[in-house]
Amino acid sequence: MKKDSSAEKSFFEDVYEVVRLIPKGRVSTYGAIARYLGTRLSARMVGWAMNAAHTAHPKVPAHRVVNRNGMLSGRHHFATPTLMEELLLKEKILVKNDKIVDFAMKLWDPSKELI
């Protein structure tokens, strides 16, 4: 499969549109975004989209997407290993041991929020 196929670009753009809707101070998960897009088993593809988000315009707040347990699993794909946490802290989202504090309260599920 070609890395830049139009289907992949379209999926990535769909992911970016959803991620741009995550409010400041909230986070979502790869799986929740995949479910909303009707591809429940494609959480990994959402992760790939987040890894490439730095090239997207307008900007994508990729720091607001974490794994299903609230872990900052994508932190190594940022310019520095601490940038993801720093961006979350600016939005009043606390992180301890690379995990969102009060994750259930901060979780934004597009399937529930975008009704």
Secondary structure by P-SEA (a helix, b strand, c coil): cccccaaaaaaaaaaaaaaaaccccbbbcaaaaaaaaccccaaaaaaaaaaacccccccccccccccccccccccccccccaaaaaaaaaacccccccccccccccccccccccc
